[in-house]
Amino acid sequence: MLEPELQSIVEQLCSDGCLQVNVYIQEIEAKDLPEVMLVLSEQQQNRVLAELKSIMAVYDQCEV
């Protein structure tokens, strides 16, 4: 479970929709961080990235 600050960032990023979250994942991996993540440590950035990937893995397995 993420700390409330990180959970809030994940929720904010996810509110932009699945397609945009996939873009965020690519950007974060390239160290081109969304503005909301600029204040985070590298460890926190990695935790947010892992959470976004985990969330998207669920969607990738579903037929929508």
PDBQT receptor file of N, H, CA, C and O in Angstrom, charges set to zero:
ATOM      1  N   MET A   1       0.845  -1.190   0.000  1.00  0.00    +0.000 N 
ATOM      2  CA  MET A   1       0.000   0.000   0.000  1.00  0.00    +0.000 C 
ATOM      3  C   MET A   1       0.885   1.246   0.000  1.00  0.00    +0.000 C 
ATOM      4  O   MET A   1       1.858   1.334   0.749  1.00  0.00    +0.000 OA
ATOM      5  N   LEU A   2       0.538   2.180  -0.832  1.00  0.00    +0.000 N 
ATOM      6  H   LEU A   2      -0.252   2.108  -1.441  1.00  0.00    +0.000 HD
ATOM      7  CA  LEU A   2       1.296   3.422  -0.931  1.00  0.00    +0.000 C 
ATOM      8  C   LEU A   2       0.901   4.396   0.172  1.00  0.00    +0.000 C 
ATOM      9  O   LEU A   2      -0.215   4.365   0.690  1.00  0.00    +0.000 OA
ATOM     10  N   GLU A   3       1.852   5.261   0.512  1.00  0.00    +0.000 N 
ATOM     11  H   GLU A   3       2.758   5.286   0.090  1.00  0.00    +0.000 HD
ATOM     12  CA  GLU A   3       1.534   6.338   1.437  1.00  0.00    +0.000 C 
ATOM     13  C   GLU A   3       0.482   7.240   0.788  1.00  0.00    +0.000 C 
ATOM     14  O   GLU A   3       0.377   7.285  -0.438  1.00  0.00    +0.000 OA
ATOM     15  N   PRO A   4      -0.296   7.957   1.599  1.00  0.00    +0.000 N 
ATOM     16  CA  PRO A   4      -1.358   8.806   1.038  1.00  0.00    +0.000 C 
ATOM     17  C   PRO A   4      -0.869   9.784  -0.034  1.00  0.00    +0.000 C 
ATOM     18  O   PRO A   4      -1.562  10.003  -1.028  1.00  0.00    +0.000 OA
ATOM     19  N   GLU A   5       0.316  10.374   0.157  1.00  0.00    +0.000 N 
ATOM     20  H   GLU A   5       0.879  10.196   0.965  1.00  0.00    +0.000 HD
ATOM     21  CA  GLU A   5       0.837  11.329  -0.834  1.00  0.00    +0.000 C 
ATOM     22  C   GLU A   5       1.043  10.652  -2.189  1.00  0.00    +0.000 C 
ATOM     23  O   GLU A   5       0.665  11.198  -3.226  1.00  0.00    +0.000 OA
ATOM     24  N   LEU A   6       1.642   9.466  -2.174  1.00  0.00    +0.000 N 
ATOM     25  H   LEU A   6       1.949   9.022  -1.332  1.00  0.00    +0.000 HD
ATOM     26  CA  LEU A   6       1.896   8.751  -3.428  1.00  0.00    +0.000 C 
ATOM     27  C   LEU A   6       0.596   8.226  -4.028  1.00  0.00    +0.000 C 
ATOM     28  O   LEU A   6       0.414   8.259  -5.245  1.00  0.00    +0.000 OA
ATOM     29  N   GLN A   7      -0.304   7.742  -3.179  1.00  0.00    +0.000 N 
ATOM     30  H   GLN A   7      -0.156   7.715  -2.191  1.00  0.00    +0.000 HD
ATOM     31  CA  GLN A   7      -1.594   7.252  -3.659  1.00  0.00    +0.000 C 
ATOM     32  C   GLN A   7      -2.363   8.369  -4.349  1.00  0.00    +0.000 C 
ATOM     33  O   GLN A   7      -3.003   8.149  -5.378  1.00  0.00    +0.000 OA
ATOM     34  N   SER A   8      -2.297   9.557  -3.784  1.00  0.00    +0.000 N 
ATOM     35  H   SER A   8      -1.777   9.736  -2.949  1.00  0.00    +0.000 HD
ATOM     36  CA  SER A   8      -2.975  10.710  -4.376  1.00  0.00    +0.000 C 
ATOM     37  C   SER A   8      -2.416  11.023  -5.764  1.00  0.00    +0.000 C 
ATOM     38  O   SER A   8      -3.171  11.349  -6.680  1.00  0.00    +0.000 OA
ATOM     39  N   ILE A   9      -1.111  10.926  -5.916  1.00  0.00    +0.000 N 
ATOM     40  H   ILE A   9      -0.497  10.661  -5.172  1.00  0.00    +0.000 HD
ATOM     41  CA  ILE A   9      -0.481  11.173  -7.217  1.00  0.00    +0.000 C 
ATOM     42  C   ILE A   9      -0.910  10.108  -8.220  1.00  0.00    +0.000 C 
ATOM     43  O   ILE A   9      -1.225  10.430  -9.366  1.00  0.00    +0.000 OA
ATOM     44  N   VAL A  10      -0.925   8.855  -7.806  1.00  0.00    +0.000 N 
ATOM     45  H   VAL A  10      -0.669   8.593  -6.876  1.00  0.00    +0.000 HD
ATOM     46  CA  VAL A  10      -1.366   7.767  -8.687  1.00  0.00    +0.000 C 
ATOM     47  C   VAL A  10      -2.804   8.016  -9.136  1.00  0.00    +0.000 C 
ATOM     48  O   VAL A  10      -3.122   7.886 -10.318  1.00  0.00    +0.000 OA
ATOM     49  N   GLU A  11      -3.665   8.370  -8.193  1.00  0.00    +0.000 N 
ATOM     50  H   GLU A  11      -3.407   8.475  -7.233  1.00  0.00    +0.000 HD
ATOM     51  CA  GLU A  11      -5.068   8.624  -8.533  1.00  0.00    +0.000 C 
ATOM     52  C   GLU A  11      -5.198   9.804  -9.486  1.00  0.00    +0.000 C 
ATOM     53  O   GLU A  11      -6.010   9.779 -10.412  1.00  0.00    +0.000 OA
ATOM     54  N   GLN A  12      -4.400  10.831  -9.256  1.00  0.00    +0.000 N 
ATOM     55  H   GLN A  12      -3.741  10.852  -8.504  1.00  0.00    +0.000 HD
ATOM     56  CA  GLN A  12      -4.440  11.999 -10.138  1.00  0.00    +0.000 C 
ATOM     57  C   GLN A  12      -4.018  11.618 -11.555  1.00  0.00    +0.000 C 
ATOM     58  O   GLN A  12      -4.662  12.021 -12.523  1.00  0.00    +0.000 OA
ATOM     59  N   LEU A  13      -2.951  10.853 -11.680  1.00  0.00    +0.000 N 
ATOM     60  H   LEU A  13      -2.428  10.526 -10.893  1.00  0.00    +0.000 HD
ATOM     61  CA  LEU A  13      -2.490  10.428 -13.002  1.00  0.00    +0.000 C 
ATOM     62  C   LEU A  13      -3.515   9.513 -13.666  1.00  0.00    +0.000 C 
ATOM     63  O   LEU A  13      -3.774   9.637 -14.863  1.00  0.00    +0.000 OA
ATOM     64  N   CYS A  14      -4.096   8.602 -12.903  1.00  0.00    +0.000 N 
ATOM     65  H   CYS A  14      -3.887   8.501 -11.930  1.00  0.00    +0.000 HD
ATOM     66  CA  CYS A  14      -5.073   7.662 -13.458  1.00  0.00    +0.000 C 
ATOM     67  C   CYS A  14      -6.359   8.359 -13.898  1.00  0.00    +0.000 C 
ATOM     68  O   CYS A  14      -7.069   7.862 -14.772  1.00  0.00    +0.000 OA
ATOM     69  N   SER A  15      -6.655   9.495 -13.302  1.00  0.00    +0.000 N 
ATOM     70  H   SER A  15      -6.078   9.899 -12.592  1.00  0.00    +0.000 HD
ATOM     71  CA  SER A  15      -7.883  10.205 -13.671  1.00  0.00    +0.000 C 
ATOM     72  C   SER A  15      -7.836  10.714 -15.108  1.00  0.00    +0.000 C 
ATOM     73  O   SER A  15      -8.860  11.111 -15.663  1.00  0.00    +0.000 OA
ATOM     74  N   ASP A  16      -6.648  10.703 -15.710  1.00  0.00    +0.000 N 
ATOM     75  H   ASP A  16      -5.815  10.381 -15.259  1.00  0.00    +0.000 HD
ATOM     76  CA  ASP A  16      -6.508  11.142 -17.103  1.00  0.00    +0.000 C 
ATOM     77  C   ASP A  16      -6.829  10.035 -18.105  1.00  0.00    +0.000 C 
ATOM     78  O   ASP A  16      -6.825  10.274 -19.313  1.00  0.00    +0.000 OA
ATOM     79  N   GLY A  17      -7.106   8.833 -17.617  1.00  0.00    +0.000 N 
ATOM     80  H   GLY A  17      -7.109   8.639 -16.636  1.00  0.00    +0.000 HD
ATOM     81  CA  GLY A  17      -7.514   7.741 -18.498  1.00  0.00    +0.000 C 
ATOM     82  C   GLY A  17      -6.386   6.790 -18.850  1.00  0.00    +0.000 C 
ATOM     83  O   GLY A  17      -5.207   7.120 -18.724  1.00  0.00    +0.000 OA
ATOM     84  N   CYS A  18      -6.775   5.599 -19.294  1.00  0.00    +0.000 N 
ATOM     85  H   CYS A  18      -7.733   5.331 -19.396  1.00  0.00    +0.000 HD
ATOM     86  CA  CYS A  18      -5.826   4.509 -19.560  1.00  0.00    +0.000 C 
ATOM     87  C   CYS A  18      -4.788   4.860 -20.618  1.00  0.00    +0.000 C 
ATOM     88  O   CYS A  18      -3.603   4.578 -20.442  1.00  0.00    +0.000 OA
ATOM     89  N   LEU A  19      -5.216   5.462 -21.695  1.00  0.00    +0.000 N 
ATOM     90  H   LEU A  19      -6.179   5.691 -21.838  1.00  0.00    +0.000 HD
ATOM     91  CA  LEU A  19      -4.262   5.791 -22.755  1.00  0.00    +0.000 C 
ATOM     92  C   LEU A  19      -3.192   6.747 -22.246  1.00  0.00    +0.000 C 
ATOM     93  O   LEU A  19      -2.008   6.583 -22.539  1.00  0.00    +0.000 OA
ATOM     94  N   GLN A  20      -3.622   7.745 -21.483  1.00  0.00    +0.000 N 
ATOM     95  H   GLN A  20      -4.584   7.878 -21.245  1.00  0.00    +0.000 HD
ATOM     96  CA  GLN A  20      -2.668   8.717 -20.958  1.00  0.00    +0.000 C 
ATOM     97  C   GLN A  20      -1.765   8.085 -19.902  1.00  0.00    +0.000 C 
ATOM     98  O   GLN A  20      -0.589   8.439 -19.811  1.00  0.00    +0.000 OA
ATOM     99  N   VAL A  21      -2.286   7.165 -19.110  1.00  0.00    +0.000 N 
ATOM    100  H   VAL A  21      -3.240   6.877 -19.184  1.00  0.00    +0.000 HD
ATOM    101  CA  VAL A  21      -1.453   6.484 -18.112  1.00  0.00    +0.000 C 
ATOM    102  C   VAL A  21      -0.337   5.712 -18.808  1.00  0.00    +0.000 C 
ATOM    103  O   VAL A  21       0.797   5.698 -18.328  1.00  0.00    +0.000 OA
ATOM    104  N   ASN A  22      -0.642   5.076 -19.923  1.00  0.00    +0.000 N 
ATOM    105  H   ASN A  22      -1.562   5.087 -20.313  1.00  0.00    +0.000 HD
ATOM    106  CA  ASN A  22       0.408   4.380 -20.677  1.00  0.00    +0.000 C 
ATOM    107  C   ASN A  22       1.479   5.358 -21.163  1.00  0.00    +0.000 C 
ATOM    108  O   ASN A  22       2.665   5.026 -21.176  1.00  0.00    +0.000 OA
ATOM    109  N   VAL A  23       1.069   6.546 -21.557  1.00  0.00    +0.000 N 
ATOM    110  H   VAL A  23       0.106   6.816 -21.546  1.00  0.00    +0.000 HD
ATOM    111  CA  VAL A  23       2.032   7.584 -21.950  1.00  0.00    +0.000 C 
ATOM    112  C   VAL A  23       2.861   7.998 -20.738  1.00  0.00    +0.000 C 
ATOM    113  O   VAL A  23       4.081   8.137 -20.834  1.00  0.00    +0.000 OA
ATOM    114  N   TYR A  24       2.197   8.195 -19.597  1.00  0.00    +0.000 N 
ATOM    115  H   TYR A  24       1.207   8.082 -19.519  1.00  0.00    +0.000 HD
ATOM    116  CA  TYR A  24       2.926   8.560 -18.377  1.00  0.00    +0.000 C 
ATOM    117  C   TYR A  24       3.974   7.508 -18.032  1.00  0.00    +0.000 C 
ATOM    118  O   TYR A  24       5.095   7.849 -17.657  1.00  0.00    +0.000 OA
ATOM    119  N   ILE A  25       3.619   6.243 -18.154  1.00  0.00    +0.000 N 
ATOM    120  H   ILE A  25       2.708   5.966 -18.459  1.00  0.00    +0.000 HD
ATOM    121  CA  ILE A  25       4.564   5.166 -17.844  1.00  0.00    +0.000 C 
ATOM    122  C   ILE A  25       5.805   5.293 -18.724  1.00  0.00    +0.000 C 
ATOM    123  O   ILE A  25       6.931   5.205 -18.234  1.00  0.00    +0.000 OA
ATOM    124  N   GLN A  26       5.598   5.499 -20.011  1.00  0.00    +0.000 N 
ATOM    125  H   GLN A  26       4.683   5.571 -20.409  1.00  0.00    +0.000 HD
ATOM    126  CA  GLN A  26       6.737   5.656 -20.923  1.00  0.00    +0.000 C 
ATOM    127  C   GLN A  26       7.565   6.884 -20.566  1.00  0.00    +0.000 C 
ATOM    128  O   GLN A  26       8.795   6.838 -20.586  1.00  0.00    +0.000 OA
ATOM    129  N   GLU A  27       6.895   7.970 -20.243  1.00  0.00    +0.000 N 
ATOM    130  H   GLU A  27       5.896   8.008 -20.227  1.00  0.00    +0.000 HD
ATOM    131  CA  GLU A  27       7.607   9.197 -19.889  1.00  0.00    +0.000 C 
ATOM    132  C   GLU A  27       8.411   9.024 -18.603  1.00  0.00    +0.000 C 
ATOM    133  O   GLU A  27       9.563   9.451 -18.526  1.00  0.00    +0.000 OA
ATOM    134  N   ILE A  28       7.810   8.405 -17.605  1.00  0.00    +0.000 N 
ATOM    135  H   ILE A  28       6.874   8.058 -17.668  1.00  0.00    +0.000 HD
ATOM    136  CA  ILE A  28       8.499   8.200 -16.328  1.00  0.00    +0.000 C 
ATOM    137  C   ILE A  28       9.717   7.310 -16.528  1.00  0.00    +0.000 C 
ATOM    138  O   ILE A  28      10.778   7.567 -15.958  1.00  0.00    +0.000 OA
ATOM    139  N   GLU A  29       9.570   6.270 -17.329  1.00  0.00    +0.000 N 
ATOM    140  H   GLU A  29       8.709   6.061 -17.792  1.00  0.00    +0.000 HD
ATOM    141  CA  GLU A  29      10.703   5.383 -17.610  1.00  0.00    +0.000 C 
ATOM    142  C   GLU A  29      11.841   6.139 -18.299  1.00  0.00    +0.000 C 
ATOM    143  O   GLU A  29      13.012   5.807 -18.114  1.00  0.00    +0.000 OA
ATOM    144  N   ALA A  30      11.494   7.151 -19.091  1.00  0.00    +0.000 N 
ATOM    145  H   ALA A  30      10.543   7.420 -19.241  1.00  0.00    +0.000 HD
ATOM    146  CA  ALA A  30      12.492   7.970 -19.789  1.00  0.00    +0.000 C 
ATOM    147  C   ALA A  30      12.957   9.153 -18.930  1.00  0.00    +0.000 C 
ATOM    148  O   ALA A  30      13.713  10.008 -19.392  1.00  0.00    +0.000 OA
ATOM    149  N   LYS A  31      12.496   9.188 -17.680  1.00  0.00    +0.000 N 
ATOM    150  H   LYS A  31      11.882   8.494 -17.305  1.00  0.00    +0.000 HD
ATOM    151  CA  LYS A  31      12.828  10.274 -16.733  1.00  0.00    +0.000 C 
ATOM    152  C   LYS A  31      12.293  11.628 -17.182  1.00  0.00    +0.000 C 
ATOM    153  O   LYS A  31      12.833  12.671 -16.814  1.00  0.00    +0.000 OA
ATOM    154  N   ASP A  32      11.228  11.604 -17.978  1.00  0.00    +0.000 N 
ATOM    155  H   ASP A  32      10.789  10.756 -18.276  1.00  0.00    +0.000 HD
ATOM    156  CA  ASP A  32      10.507  12.814 -18.369  1.00  0.00    +0.000 C 
ATOM    157  C   ASP A  32       9.233  12.829 -17.528  1.00  0.00    +0.000 C 
ATOM    158  O   ASP A  32       8.161  12.436 -17.987  1.00  0.00    +0.000 OA
ATOM    159  N   LEU A  33       9.374  13.290 -16.290  1.00  0.00    +0.000 N 
ATOM    160  H   LEU A  33      10.245  13.609 -15.916  1.00  0.00    +0.000 HD
ATOM    161  CA  LEU A  33       8.319  13.122 -15.296  1.00  0.00    +0.000 C 
ATOM    162  C   LEU A  33       7.151  14.074 -15.495  1.00  0.00    +0.000 C 
ATOM    163  O   LEU A  33       7.338  15.228 -15.880  1.00  0.00    +0.000 OA
ATOM    164  N   PRO A  34       5.925  13.576 -15.226  1.00  0.00    +0.000 N 
ATOM    165  CA  PRO A  34       4.785  14.485 -15.149  1.00  0.00    +0.000 C 
ATOM    166  C   PRO A  34       5.050  15.503 -14.028  1.00  0.00    +0.000 C 
ATOM    167  O   PRO A  34       5.710  15.183 -13.039  1.00  0.00    +0.000 OA
ATOM    168  N   GLU A  35       4.548  16.690 -14.183  1.00  0.00    +0.000 N 
ATOM    169  H   GLU A  35       4.012  16.950 -14.986  1.00  0.00    +0.000 HD
ATOM    170  CA  GLU A  35       4.818  17.777 -13.234  1.00  0.00    +0.000 C 
ATOM    171  C   GLU A  35       4.527  17.384 -11.787  1.00  0.00    +0.000 C 
ATOM    172  O   GLU A  35       5.273  17.755 -10.881  1.00  0.00    +0.000 OA
ATOM    173  N   VAL A  36       3.467  16.648 -11.572  1.00  0.00    +0.000 N 
ATOM    174  H   VAL A  36       2.861  16.346 -12.308  1.00  0.00    +0.000 HD
ATOM    175  CA  VAL A  36       3.062  16.270 -10.219  1.00  0.00    +0.000 C 
ATOM    176  C   VAL A  36       4.103  15.388  -9.523  1.00  0.00    +0.000 C 
ATOM    177  O   VAL A  36       4.094  15.271  -8.297  1.00  0.00    +0.000 OA
ATOM    178  N   MET A  37       4.992  14.774 -10.293  1.00  0.00    +0.000 N 
ATOM    179  H   MET A  37       4.999  14.869 -11.288  1.00  0.00    +0.000 HD
ATOM    180  CA  MET A  37       5.990  13.867  -9.720  1.00  0.00    +0.000 C 
ATOM    181  C   MET A  37       7.354  14.519  -9.499  1.00  0.00    +0.000 C 
ATOM    182  O   MET A  37       8.257  13.876  -8.964  1.00  0.00    +0.000 OA
ATOM    183  N   LEU A  38       7.520  15.755  -9.889  1.00  0.00    +0.000 N 
ATOM    184  H   LEU A  38       6.786  16.277 -10.324  1.00  0.00    +0.000 HD
ATOM    185  CA  LEU A  38       8.831  16.406  -9.811  1.00  0.00    +0.000 C 
ATOM    186  C   LEU A  38       9.344  16.550  -8.382  1.00  0.00    +0.000 C 
ATOM    187  O   LEU A  38      10.555  16.600  -8.166  1.00  0.00    +0.000 OA
ATOM    188  N   VAL A  39       8.456  16.615  -7.418  1.00  0.00    +0.000 N 
ATOM    189  H   VAL A  39       7.472  16.574  -7.594  1.00  0.00    +0.000 HD
ATOM    190  CA  VAL A  39       8.856  16.798  -6.017  1.00  0.00    +0.000 C 
ATOM    191  C   VAL A  39       9.239  15.485  -5.334  1.00  0.00    +0.000 C 
ATOM    192  O   VAL A  39       9.690  15.493  -4.188  1.00  0.00    +0.000 OA
ATOM    193  N   LEU A  40       9.065  14.362  -6.025  1.00  0.00    +0.000 N 
ATOM    194  H   LEU A  40       8.699  14.355  -6.956  1.00  0.00    +0.000 HD
ATOM    195  CA  LEU A  40       9.302  13.055  -5.422  1.00  0.00    +0.000 C 
ATOM    196  C   LEU A  40      10.766  12.642  -5.527  1.00  0.00    +0.000 C 
ATOM    197  O   LEU A  40      11.474  13.023  -6.459  1.00  0.00    +0.000 OA
ATOM    198  N   SER A  41      11.198  11.858  -4.552  1.00  0.00    +0.000 N 
ATOM    199  H   SER A  41      10.623  11.548  -3.794  1.00  0.00    +0.000 HD
ATOM    200  CA  SER A  41      12.528  11.255  -4.628  1.00  0.00    +0.000 C 
ATOM    201  C   SER A  41      12.517  10.181  -5.712  1.00  0.00    +0.000 C 
ATOM    202  O   SER A  41      11.453   9.777  -6.183  1.00  0.00    +0.000 OA
ATOM    203  N   GLU A  42      13.694   9.725  -6.102  1.00  0.00    +0.000 N 
ATOM    204  H   GLU A  42      14.558  10.053  -5.720  1.00  0.00    +0.000 HD
ATOM    205  CA  GLU A  42      13.766   8.677  -7.117  1.00  0.00    +0.000 C 
ATOM    206  C   GLU A  42      13.066   7.407  -6.637  1.00  0.00    +0.000 C 
ATOM    207  O   GLU A  42      12.398   6.733  -7.421  1.00  0.00    +0.000 OA
ATOM    208  N   GLN A  43      13.212   7.081  -5.367  1.00  0.00    +0.000 N 
ATOM    209  H   GLN A  43      13.754   7.628  -4.730  1.00  0.00    +0.000 HD
ATOM    210  CA  GLN A  43      12.545   5.903  -4.809  1.00  0.00    +0.000 C 
ATOM    211  C   GLN A  43      11.025   6.056  -4.893  1.00  0.00    +0.000 C 
ATOM    212  O   GLN A  43      10.324   5.112  -5.258  1.00  0.00    +0.000 OA
ATOM    213  N   GLN A  44      10.525   7.224  -4.562  1.00  0.00    +0.000 N 
ATOM    214  H   GLN A  44      11.094   7.991  -4.266  1.00  0.00    +0.000 HD
ATOM    215  CA  GLN A  44       9.086   7.469  -4.648  1.00  0.00    +0.000 C 
ATOM    216  C   GLN A  44       8.616   7.411  -6.099  1.00  0.00    +0.000 C 
ATOM    217  O   GLN A  44       7.547   6.870  -6.383  1.00  0.00    +0.000 OA
ATOM    218  N   GLN A  45       9.400   7.960  -7.009  1.00  0.00    +0.000 N 
ATOM    219  H   GLN A  45      10.268   8.400  -6.778  1.00  0.00    +0.000 HD
ATOM    220  CA  GLN A  45       9.059   7.894  -8.430  1.00  0.00    +0.000 C 
ATOM    221  C   GLN A  45       8.940   6.445  -8.882  1.00  0.00    +0.000 C 
ATOM    222  O   GLN A  45       8.018   6.085  -9.614  1.00  0.00    +0.000 OA
ATOM    223  N   ASN A  46       9.874   5.624  -8.442  1.00  0.00    +0.000 N 
ATOM    224  H   ASN A  46      10.623   5.916  -7.847  1.00  0.00    +0.000 HD
ATOM    225  CA  ASN A  46       9.850   4.208  -8.810  1.00  0.00    +0.000 C 
ATOM    226  C   ASN A  46       8.636   3.500  -8.231  1.00  0.00    +0.000 C 
ATOM    227  O   ASN A  46       8.076   2.609  -8.870  1.00  0.00    +0.000 OA
ATOM    228  N   ARG A  47       8.229   3.880  -7.044  1.00  0.00    +0.000 N 
ATOM    229  H   ARG A  47       8.684   4.604  -6.525  1.00  0.00    +0.000 HD
ATOM    230  CA  ARG A  47       7.045   3.266  -6.433  1.00  0.00    +0.000 C 
ATOM    231  C   ARG A  47       5.774   3.655  -7.185  1.00  0.00    +0.000 C 
ATOM    232  O   ARG A  47       4.894   2.821  -7.402  1.00  0.00    +0.000 OA
ATOM    233  N   VAL A  48       5.682   4.921  -7.582  1.00  0.00    +0.000 N 
ATOM    234  H   VAL A  48       6.396   5.598  -7.406  1.00  0.00    +0.000 HD
ATOM    235  CA  VAL A  48       4.532   5.372  -8.374  1.00  0.00    +0.000 C 
ATOM    236  C   VAL A  48       4.520   4.647  -9.716  1.00  0.00    +0.000 C 
ATOM    237  O   VAL A  48       3.469   4.184 -10.160  1.00  0.00    +0.000 OA
ATOM    238  N   LEU A  49       5.664   4.545 -10.356  1.00  0.00    +0.000 N 
ATOM    239  H   LEU A  49       6.518   4.921  -9.995  1.00  0.00    +0.000 HD
ATOM    240  CA  LEU A  49       5.762   3.836 -11.633  1.00  0.00    +0.000 C 
ATOM    241  C   LEU A  49       5.321   2.386 -11.483  1.00  0.00    +0.000 C 
ATOM    242  O   LEU A  49       4.556   1.885 -12.308  1.00  0.00    +0.000 OA
ATOM    243  N   ALA A  50       5.789   1.713 -10.453  1.00  0.00    +0.000 N 
ATOM    244  H   ALA A  50       6.410   2.119  -9.783  1.00  0.00    +0.000 HD
ATOM    245  CA  ALA A  50       5.410   0.314 -10.230  1.00  0.00    +0.000 C 
ATOM    246  C   ALA A  50       3.908   0.182 -10.008  1.00  0.00    +0.000 C 
ATOM    247  O   ALA A  50       3.287  -0.764 -10.493  1.00  0.00    +0.000 OA
ATOM    248  N   GLU A  51       3.330   1.117  -9.285  1.00  0.00    +0.000 N 
ATOM    249  H   GLU A  51       3.834   1.885  -8.891  1.00  0.00    +0.000 HD
ATOM    250  CA  GLU A  51       1.885   1.077  -9.032  1.00  0.00    +0.000 C 
ATOM    251  C   GLU A  51       1.103   1.301 -10.327  1.00  0.00    +0.000 C 
ATOM    252  O   GLU A  51       0.113   0.614 -10.579  1.00  0.00    +0.000 OA
ATOM    253  N   LEU A  52       1.537   2.247 -11.142  1.00  0.00    +0.000 N 
ATOM    254  H   LEU A  52       2.342   2.805 -10.937  1.00  0.00    +0.000 HD
ATOM    255  CA  LEU A  52       0.863   2.488 -12.422  1.00  0.00    +0.000 C 
ATOM    256  C   LEU A  52       0.942   1.255 -13.316  1.00  0.00    +0.000 C 
ATOM    257  O   LEU A  52      -0.041   0.888 -13.960  1.00  0.00    +0.000 OA
ATOM    258  N   LYS A  53       2.105   0.618 -13.356  1.00  0.00    +0.000 N 
ATOM    259  H   LYS A  53       2.904   0.916 -12.833  1.00  0.00    +0.000 HD
ATOM    260  CA  LYS A  53       2.259  -0.601 -14.160  1.00  0.00    +0.000 C 
ATOM    261  C   LYS A  53       1.361  -1.712 -13.637  1.00  0.00    +0.000 C 
ATOM    262  O   LYS A  53       0.770  -2.457 -14.420  1.00  0.00    +0.000 OA
ATOM    263  N   SER A  54       1.259  -1.825 -12.334  1.00  0.00    +0.000 N 
ATOM    264  H   SER A  54       1.739  -1.221 -11.699  1.00  0.00    +0.000 HD
ATOM    265  CA  SER A  54       0.411  -2.849 -11.726  1.00  0.00    +0.000 C 
ATOM    266  C   SER A  54      -1.058  -2.620 -12.086  1.00  0.00    +0.000 C 
ATOM    267  O   SER A  54      -1.782  -3.557 -12.420  1.00  0.00    +0.000 OA
ATOM    268  N   ILE A  55      -1.471  -1.386 -12.013  1.00  0.00    +0.000 N 
ATOM    269  H   ILE A  55      -0.883  -0.625 -11.742  1.00  0.00    +0.000 HD
ATOM    270  CA  ILE A  55      -2.858  -1.043 -12.355  1.00  0.00    +0.000 C 
ATOM    271  C   ILE A  55      -3.133  -1.347 -13.823  1.00  0.00    +0.000 C 
ATOM    272  O   ILE A  55      -4.159  -1.940 -14.155  1.00  0.00    +0.000 OA
ATOM    273  N   MET A  56      -2.228  -0.946 -14.693  1.00  0.00    +0.000 N 
ATOM    274  H   MET A  56      -1.395  -0.464 -14.423  1.00  0.00    +0.000 HD
ATOM    275  CA  MET A  56      -2.442  -1.150 -16.119  1.00  0.00    +0.000 C 
ATOM    276  C   MET A  56      -2.376  -2.622 -16.500  1.00  0.00    +0.000 C 
ATOM    277  O   MET A  56      -3.004  -3.027 -17.478  1.00  0.00    +0.000 OA
ATOM    278  N   ALA A  57      -1.638  -3.423 -15.760  1.00  0.00    +0.000 N 
ATOM    279  H   ALA A  57      -1.128  -3.094 -14.965  1.00  0.00    +0.000 HD
ATOM    280  CA  ALA A  57      -1.571  -4.861 -16.038  1.00  0.00    +0.000 C 
ATOM    281  C   ALA A  57      -2.950  -5.491 -15.909  1.00  0.00    +0.000 C 
ATOM    282  O   ALA A  57      -3.287  -6.412 -16.654  1.00  0.00    +0.000 OA
ATOM    283  N   VAL A  58      -3.743  -5.003 -14.972  1.00  0.00    +0.000 N 
ATOM    284  H   VAL A  58      -3.470  -4.256 -14.367  1.00  0.00    +0.000 HD
ATOM    285  CA  VAL A  58      -5.107  -5.511 -14.802  1.00  0.00    +0.000 C 
ATOM    286  C   VAL A  58      -5.940  -5.180 -16.034  1.00  0.00    +0.000 C 
ATOM    287  O   VAL A  58      -6.669  -6.033 -16.541  1.00  0.00    +0.000 OA
ATOM    288  N   TYR A  59      -5.832  -3.940 -16.516  1.00  0.00    +0.000 N 
ATOM    289  H   TYR A  59      -5.240  -3.248 -16.103  1.00  0.00    +0.000 HD
ATOM    290  CA  TYR A  59      -6.600  -3.530 -17.689  1.00  0.00    +0.000 C 
ATOM    291  C   TYR A  59      -6.152  -4.274 -18.940  1.00  0.00    +0.000 C 
ATOM    292  O   TYR A  59      -6.976  -4.606 -19.792  1.00  0.00    +0.000 OA
ATOM    293  N   ASP A  60      -4.868  -4.537 -19.056  1.00  0.00    +0.000 N 
ATOM    294  H   ASP A  60      -4.198  -4.268 -18.363  1.00  0.00    +0.000 HD
ATOM    295  CA  ASP A  60      -4.352  -5.246 -20.225  1.00  0.00    +0.000 C 
ATOM    296  C   ASP A  60      -4.866  -6.675 -20.299  1.00  0.00    +0.000 C 
ATOM    297  O   ASP A  60      -4.917  -7.258 -21.382  1.00  0.00    +0.000 OA
ATOM    298  N   GLN A  61      -5.250  -7.253 -19.153  1.00  0.00    +0.000 N 
ATOM    299  H   GLN A  61      -5.208  -6.780 -18.273  1.00  0.00    +0.000 HD
ATOM    300  CA  GLN A  61      -5.751  -8.624 -19.122  1.00  0.00    +0.000 C 
ATOM    301  C   GLN A  61      -7.246  -8.703 -19.395  1.00  0.00    +0.000 C 
ATOM    302  O   GLN A  61      -7.773  -9.782 -19.664  1.00  0.00    +0.000 OA
ATOM    303  N   CYS A  62      -7.925  -7.574 -19.329  1.00  0.00    +0.000 N 
ATOM    304  H   CYS A  62      -7.497  -6.698 -19.111  1.00  0.00    +0.000 HD
ATOM    305  CA  CYS A  62      -9.381  -7.557 -19.508  1.00  0.00    +0.000 C 
ATOM    306  C   CYS A  62      -9.729  -7.211 -20.952  1.00  0.00    +0.000 C 
ATOM    307  O   CYS A  62      -9.059  -6.402 -21.594  1.00  0.00    +0.000 OA
ATOM    308  N   GLU A  63     -10.763  -7.825 -21.433  1.00  0.00    +0.000 N 
ATOM    309  H   GLU A  63     -11.308  -8.481 -20.911  1.00  0.00    +0.000 HD
ATOM    310  CA  GLU A  63     -11.294  -7.457 -22.743  1.00  0.00    +0.000 C 
ATOM    311  C   GLU A  63     -12.383  -6.428 -22.526  1.00  0.00    +0.000 C 
ATOM    312  O   GLU A  63     -13.446  -6.733 -21.985  1.00  0.00    +0.000 OA
ATOM    313  N   VAL A  64     -12.110  -5.213 -22.952  1.00  0.00    +0.000 N 
ATOM    314  H   VAL A  64     -11.247  -4.966 -23.392  1.00  0.00    +0.000 HD
ATOM    315  CA  VAL A  64     -13.076  -4.131 -22.746  1.00  0.00    +0.000 C 
ATOM    316  C   VAL A  64     -13.620  -3.697 -24.076  1.00  0.00    +0.000 C 
ATOM    317  O   VAL A  64     -14.453  -2.792 -24.136  1.00  0.00    +0.000 OA
TER     318      VAL A  64
